[in-house]
Amino acid sequence: VLYSGRKLFEEANVPNRYFLEQAVDFDHFAKPASKAPPEVREIPRPVLGYFGAMDYVMDTELIQKVAQHRPDWHWMFIGLKSNFMKVVAPNVHFLGSKPYAELPRYLRHIDVCVLPWRHEHVFTSYGSAIKVREYLATGKPIVMAPLYEYRDTLGIRFYDNADEFIAAVEDALAHDTAEQRELRQSQVRNSTWDMRAQQLGTLVASLLQPVKTEESEIKKVLSTTSGQ
């Protein structure tokens, strides 16, 4: 049994279980786009950016509160949103879905990548949020809810409430460094989908060997890039 979520893997007790964490198209997100799309160039900066589905896990109360308390910060949301995502403010912009190939162009206009998910939802506690790895690949500052999956990831700013969110964004805007950017990118540079496919292939080949492979050897295969 393969687990892509760290918390679910750690809680499981079935035999023959392995942790194979999510990956990222590193080169796609790490290379800055030459220019942003025309539709976002007029959005004043700083810009807090999010891309992905927007539904019941979004912390709309926090977004609304921060938008009111920091009217000079603009939010840019990319992706489909459900009726759960009810936020109305002049500095909150919903751009709809965009082609995957175009995401780096929109990221160019983002100053801080955010993940404003509700803390109390069970999906949040188990979610692995691939978008966070894509955020990391850009090197840009990240302010996010404290997902278990990323609790030990360096270079991320976590928050527990709206005041801490504001403080984290302020710190990111004022004090983020080139060293922190490199630190974030370094944690996912070797976590590509090609690497994950190679890991999985090696694991399957090991399990199919006539002579049983020791579990320690299989774990060694998976530890190459997943840290387990």
Summary of the structure (lengths in Angstrom):
residues: 228
radius of gyration: 19.0
end to end distance: 15.1
largest distance: 65.0
contacts: 673
relative contact order: 0.16
helix: 43%
strand: 14%
